Amino acid sequence: MAAKKPRKKAKPIKRTTGKGGNYRPTKSGAGMTKKGVKAYRKANPGSKLKTAVTGKVKKGSKAAKRRKSYCARSLGQLKRSSAKTRNNPNTRIRQERRRWKC
């Protein structure tokens, strides 16, 4: 009879929101925190991930182009989501689009 292998301990679930999390709660606009972006970039060298463009930007600037690009991408995500998600102003995608000023 074969000997039983010791069970591996389950990895703790990584929290994404709350204390020590890398994402903003939905009520504060969803999306990643500065800390979360920093952690992601550390784990993925060469990454160019940045936080949301939330302030005023000059027309045609790099930040304005990033915002325009994000808004176009997220609109596609919003259109492909369910009607319940699309119409609820408190969903993550709607809150994040509001934060980016789309």
LUMKELUM-833852 format. One line per field, with one value per atom (N, C-alpha, C): residue number from 1; residue in three letters; atom name; x, y, z. Coordinates in steps of 0.2 Angstrom, whole numbers, plus 5000, padded with zeros to 4 digits. Layout:
resi <- [NUM, ...]
resn <- [ALA, ...]
name <- [CA, ...]
X <- [X, ...]
Y <- [Y, ...]
Z <- [Z, ...]
! end
This chain:
resi <- [1, 1, 1, 2, 2, 2, 3, 3, 3, 4, 4, 4, 5, 5, 5, 6, 6, 6, 7, 7, 7, 8, 8, 8, 9, 9, 9, 10, 10, 10, 11, 11, 11, 12, 12, 12, 13, 13, 13, 14, 14, 14, 15, 15, 15, 16, 16, 16, 17, 17, 17, 18, 18, 18, 19, 19, 19, 20, 20, 20, 21, 21, 21, 22, 22, 22, 23, 23, 23, 24, 24, 24, 25, 25, 25, 26, 26, 26, 27, 27, 27, 28, 28, 28, 29, 29, 29, 30, 30, 30, 31, 31, 31, 32, 32, 32, 33, 33, 33, 34, 34, 34, 35, 35, 35, 36, 36, 36, 37, 37, 37, 38, 38, 38, 39, 39, 39, 40, 40, 40, 41, 41, 41, 42, 42, 42, 43, 43, 43, 44, 44, 44, 45, 45, 45, 46, 46, 46, 47, 47, 47, 48, 48, 48, 49, 49, 49, 50, 50, 50, 51, 51, 51, 52, 52, 52, 53, 53, 53, 54, 54, 54, 55, 55, 55, 56, 56, 56, 57, 57, 57, 58, 58, 58, 59, 59, 59, 60, 60, 60, 61, 61, 61, 62, 62, 62, 63, 63, 63, 64, 64, 64, 65, 65, 65, 66, 66, 66, 67, 67, 67, 68, 68, 68, 69, 69, 69, 70, 70, 70, 71, 71, 71, 72, 72, 72, 73, 73, 73, 74, 74, 74, 75, 75, 75, 76, 76, 76, 77, 77, 77, 78, 78, 78, 79, 79, 79, 80, 80, 80, 81, 81, 81, 82, 82, 82, 83, 83, 83, 84, 84, 84, 85, 85, 85, 86, 86, 86, 87, 87, 87, 88, 88, 88, 89, 89, 89, 90, 90, 90, 91, 91, 91, 92, 92, 92, 93, 93, 93, 94, 94, 94, 95, 95, 95, 96, 96, 96, 97, 97, 97, 98, 98, 98, 99, 99, 99, 100, 100, 100, 101, 101, 101, 102, 102, 102]
resn <- [MET, MET, MET, ALA, ALA, ALA, ALA, ALA, ALA, LYS, LYS, LYS, LYS, LYS, LYS, PRO, PRO, PRO, ARG, ARG, ARG, LYS, LYS, LYS, LYS, LYS, LYS, ALA, ALA, ALA, LYS, LYS, LYS, PRO, PRO, PRO, ILE, ILE, ILE, LYS, LYS, LYS, ARG, ARG, ARG, THR, THR, THR, THR, THR, THR, GLY, GLY, GLY, LYS, LYS, LYS, GLY, GLY, GLY, GLY, GLY, GLY, ASN, ASN, ASN, TYR, TYR, TYR, ARG, ARG, ARG, PRO, PRO, PRO, THR, THR, THR, LYS, LYS, LYS, SER, SER, SER, GLY, GLY, GLY, ALA, ALA, ALA, GLY, GLY, GLY, MET, MET, MET, THR, THR, THR, LYS, LYS, LYS, LYS, LYS, LYS, GLY, GLY, GLY, VAL, VAL, VAL, LYS, LYS, LYS, ALA, ALA, ALA, TYR, TYR, TYR, ARG, ARG, ARG, LYS, LYS, LYS, ALA, ALA, ALA, ASN, ASN, ASN, PRO, PRO, PRO, GLY, GLY, GLY, SER, SER, SER, LYS, LYS, LYS, LEU, LEU, LEU, LYS, LYS, LYS, THR, THR, THR, ALA, ALA, ALA, VAL, VAL, VAL, THR, THR, THR, GLY, GLY, GLY, LYS, LYS, LYS, VAL, VAL, VAL, LYS, LYS, LYS, LYS, LYS, LYS, GLY, GLY, GLY, SER, SER, SER, LYS, LYS, LYS, ALA, ALA, ALA, ALA, ALA, ALA, LYS, LYS, LYS, ARG, ARG, ARG, ARG, ARG, ARG, LYS, LYS, LYS, SER, SER, SER, TYR, TYR, TYR, CYS, CYS, CYS, ALA, ALA, ALA, ARG, ARG, ARG, SER, SER, SER, LEU, LEU, LEU, GLY, GLY, GLY, GLN, GLN, GLN, LEU, LEU, LEU, LYS, LYS, LYS, ARG, ARG, ARG, SER, SER, SER, SER, SER, SER, ALA, ALA, ALA, LYS, LYS, LYS, THR, THR, THR, ARG, ARG, ARG, ASN, ASN, ASN, ASN, ASN, ASN, PRO, PRO, PRO, ASN, ASN, ASN, THR, THR, THR, ARG, ARG, ARG, ILE, ILE, ILE, ARG, ARG, ARG, GLN, GLN, GLN, GLU, GLU, GLU, ARG, ARG, ARG, ARG, ARG, ARG, ARG, ARG, ARG, TRP, TRP, TRP, LYS, LYS, LYS, CYS, CYS, CYS]
name <- [N, CA, C, N, CA, C, N, CA, C, N, CA, C, N, CA, C, N, CA, C, N, CA, C, N, CA, C, N, CA, C, N, CA, C, N, CA, C, N, CA, C, N, CA, C, N, CA, C, N, CA, C, N, CA, C, N, CA, C, N, CA, C, N, CA, C, N, CA, C, N, CA, C, N, CA, C, N, CA, C, N, CA, C, N, CA, C, N, CA, C, N, CA, C, N, CA, C, N, CA, C, N, CA, C, N, CA, C, N, CA, C, N, CA, C, N, CA, C, N, CA, C, N, CA, C, N, CA, C, N, CA, C, N, CA, C, N, CA, C, N, CA, C, N, CA, C, N, CA, C, N, CA, C, N, CA, C, N, CA, C, N, CA, C, N, CA, C, N, CA, C, N, CA, C, N, CA, C, N, CA, C, N, CA, C, N, CA, C, N, CA, C, N, CA, C, N, CA, C, N, CA, C, N, CA, C, N, CA, C, N, CA, C, N, CA, C, N, CA, C, N, CA, C, N, CA, C, N, CA, C, N, CA, C, N, CA, C, N, CA, C, N, CA, C, N, CA, C, N, CA, C, N, CA, C, N, CA, C, N, CA, C, N, CA, C, N, CA, C, N, CA, C, N, CA, C, N, CA, C, N, CA, C, N, CA, C, N, CA, C, N, CA, C, N, CA, C, N, CA, C, N, CA, C, N, CA, C, N, CA, C, N, CA, C, N, CA, C, N, CA, C, N, CA, C, N, CA, C, N, CA, C, N, CA, C, N, CA, C, N, CA, C, N, CA, C, N, CA, C, N, CA, C, N, CA, C]
X <- [5004, 5000, 5004, 5003, 5007, 5006, 5011, 5011, 5007, 5003, 4999, 5004, 5003, 5007, 5004, 5008, 5006, 5002, 4996, 4992, 4996, 4995, 4998, 4993, 4996, 4992, 4989, 4983, 4980, 4983, 4984, 4987, 4981, 4983, 4978, 4976, 4969, 4966, 4969, 4971, 4974, 4968, 4968, 4962, 4964, 4960, 4961, 4958, 4954, 4951, 4952, 4951, 4952, 4959, 4960, 4967, 4972, 4977, 4982, 4981, 4975, 4973, 4976, 4975, 4978, 4973, 4967, 4961, 4957, 4955, 4950, 4943, 4940, 4933, 4929, 4923, 4919, 4917, 4915, 4913, 4918, 4924, 4929, 4932, 4928, 4930, 4933, 4933, 4936, 4943, 4946, 4953, 4958, 4964, 4970, 4973, 4976, 4979, 4986, 4989, 4996, 5000, 4999, 5002, 5001, 4995, 4994, 4998, 4998, 5002, 5010, 5012, 5019, 5020, 5016, 5017, 5016, 5012, 5011, 5018, 5020, 5026, 5032, 5032, 5038, 5038, 5031, 5030, 5031, 5030, 5031, 5036, 5042, 5047, 5046, 5047, 5046, 5039, 5034, 5027, 5027, 5022, 5021, 5015, 5012, 5006, 5006, 5001, 5000, 4993, 4993, 4986, 4982, 4976, 4971, 4972, 4970, 4971, 4965, 4965, 4959, 4959, 4965, 4965, 4963, 4964, 4963, 4969, 4968, 4974, 4973, 4979, 4979, 4977, 4973, 4971, 4977, 4977, 4982, 4988, 4988, 4994, 4994, 5000, 5000, 4994, 4993, 4988, 4981, 4980, 4973, 4972, 4978, 4977, 4976, 4980, 4978, 4971, 4968, 4961, 4957, 4958, 4954, 4954, 4960, 4961, 4957, 4958, 4955, 4947, 4945, 4937, 4935, 4938, 4936, 4936, 4941, 4941, 4936, 4935, 4930, 4923, 4922, 4915, 4914, 4918, 4917, 4916, 4919, 4918, 4911, 4909, 4903, 4897, 4898, 4893, 4892, 4898, 4897, 4895, 4894, 4892, 4884, 4882, 4874, 4871, 4864, 4860, 4860, 4860, 4860, 4867, 4872, 4879, 4879, 4876, 4876, 4872, 4866, 4862, 4863, 4867, 4868, 4874, 4873, 4878, 4884, 4882, 4887, 4892, 4891, 4896, 4903, 4908, 4915, 4917, 4914, 4916, 4913, 4907, 4903, 4907, 4909, 4913, 4919, 4923, 4929, 4929, 4924, 4923, 4922, 4918, 4917, 4923, 4928, 4934, 4939, 4939, 4943, 4940, 4934, 4930, 4929, 4926, 4924, 4917]
Y <- [4994, 5000, 5006, 5011, 5017, 5022, 5025, 5030, 5036, 5039, 5045, 5051, 5055, 5061, 5067, 5070, 5076, 5081, 5083, 5088, 5095, 5098, 5105, 5110, 5115, 5120, 5124, 5126, 5130, 5137, 5140, 5147, 5152, 5157, 5162, 5166, 5167, 5171, 5178, 5181, 5187, 5192, 5197, 5202, 5207, 5210, 5215, 5222, 5221, 5228, 5228, 5233, 5234, 5235, 5234, 5235, 5230, 5233, 5230, 5227, 5230, 5228, 5232, 5230, 5234, 5238, 5237, 5240, 5244, 5250, 5254, 5251, 5252, 5250, 5253, 5250, 5253, 5260, 5261, 5268, 5274, 5272, 5277, 5277, 5274, 5275, 5269, 5263, 5257, 5258, 5254, 5254, 5253, 5253, 5251, 5257, 5256, 5261, 5262, 5267, 5268, 5262, 5260, 5254, 5248, 5247, 5241, 5241, 5247, 5248, 5247, 5249, 5248, 5241, 5237, 5230, 5226, 5228, 5225, 5226, 5232, 5233, 5229, 5228, 5225, 5217, 5215, 5208, 5207, 5212, 5211, 5216, 5215, 5220, 5222, 5228, 5230, 5233, 5232, 5234, 5242, 5244, 5252, 5254, 5249, 5251, 5257, 5261, 5268, 5268, 5273, 5274, 5278, 5279, 5283, 5290, 5293, 5300, 5303, 5306, 5309, 5317, 5320, 5327, 5331, 5337, 5341, 5340, 5339, 5338, 5343, 5344, 5348, 5344, 5347, 5343, 5341, 5335, 5332, 5330, 5330, 5328, 5320, 5318, 5310, 5308, 5312, 5310, 5310, 5315, 5315, 5310, 5308, 5302, 5295, 5295, 5289, 5288, 5294, 5294, 5292, 5295, 5294, 5287, 5284, 5277, 5272, 5274, 5270, 5270, 5276, 5277, 5273, 5273, 5269, 5262, 5259, 5252, 5250, 5254, 5253, 5253, 5258, 5258, 5251, 5248, 5242, 5236, 5237, 5232, 5233, 5239, 5241, 5239, 5239, 5237, 5230, 5226, 5219, 5216, 5220, 5218, 5217, 5214, 5213, 5219, 5219, 5225, 5227, 5223, 5224, 5228, 5226, 5230, 5237, 5237, 5243, 5248, 5246, 5251, 5253, 5249, 5251, 5255, 5261, 5266, 5264, 5259, 5257, 5251, 5249, 5244, 5246, 5242, 5244, 5247, 5245, 5248, 5255, 5256, 5263, 5267, 5265, 5269, 5271, 5266, 5268, 5273, 5272, 5277, 5284, 5284, 5291, 5294, 5289, 5292, 5294, 5291, 5293, 5299, 5301, 5306, 5305, 5299, 5297, 5299]
Z <- [5000, 5000, 5000, 4996, 4995, 5001, 5003, 5009, 5007, 5011, 5009, 5009, 5004, 5003, 5008, 5011, 5015, 5011, 5014, 5010, 5010, 5005, 5004, 5007, 5011, 5014, 5009, 5009, 5004, 5005, 4999, 4999, 5002, 5005, 5008, 5002, 5002, 4997, 4997, 4991, 4991, 4990, 4995, 4995, 4990, 4986, 4981, 4984, 4988, 4991, 4999, 5002, 5009, 5011, 5017, 5020, 5016, 5014, 5010, 5003, 5001, 4994, 4989, 4982, 4977, 4972, 4974, 4970, 4975, 4972, 4976, 4976, 4982, 4982, 4977, 4975, 4970, 4972, 4978, 4980, 4979, 4979, 4978, 4971, 4966, 4959, 4956, 4960, 4957, 4954, 4950, 4948, 4953, 4950, 4955, 4959, 4964, 4968, 4966, 4968, 4967, 4969, 4975, 4978, 4974, 4971, 4967, 4961, 4958, 4952, 4953, 4958, 4960, 4961, 4965, 4966, 4959, 4955, 4948, 4944, 4944, 4940, 4943, 4950, 4953, 4951, 4951, 4949, 4941, 4937, 4930, 4927, 4928, 4925, 4918, 4916, 4910, 4908, 4913, 4912, 4912, 4909, 4908, 4911, 4916, 4919, 4923, 4922, 4926, 4929, 4934, 4937, 4932, 4934, 4930, 4929, 4923, 4922, 4925, 4930, 4934, 4934, 4933, 4933, 4926, 4926, 4920, 4916, 4909, 4904, 4899, 4896, 4890, 4884, 4879, 4873, 4869, 4867, 4863, 4867, 4874, 4877, 4878, 4881, 4881, 4886, 4891, 4896, 4893, 4889, 4886, 4881, 4877, 4873, 4877, 4882, 4887, 4889, 4891, 4893, 4887, 4882, 4876, 4874, 4874, 4873, 4878, 4884, 4890, 4889, 4888, 4887, 4881, 4876, 4870, 4872, 4875, 4877, 4882, 4887, 4892, 4890, 4885, 4882, 4879, 4875, 4872, 4878, 4883, 4889, 4892, 4892, 4895, 4890, 4884, 4879, 4879, 4880, 4880, 4887, 4892, 4898, 4898, 4904, 4904, 4905, 4904, 4904, 4912, 4916, 4923, 4925, 4922, 4924, 4920, 4914, 4910, 4913, 4916, 4919, 4926, 4930, 4937, 4938, 4940, 4941, 4946, 4950, 4955, 4953, 4947, 4945, 4944, 4944, 4944, 4938, 4932, 4926, 4925, 4928, 4927, 4932, 4938, 4943, 4940, 4937, 4934, 4928, 4924, 4919, 4921, 4927, 4930, 4932, 4935, 4938, 4933, 4927, 4922, 4918, 4920, 4916, 4909, 4908, 4901, 4900]
! end
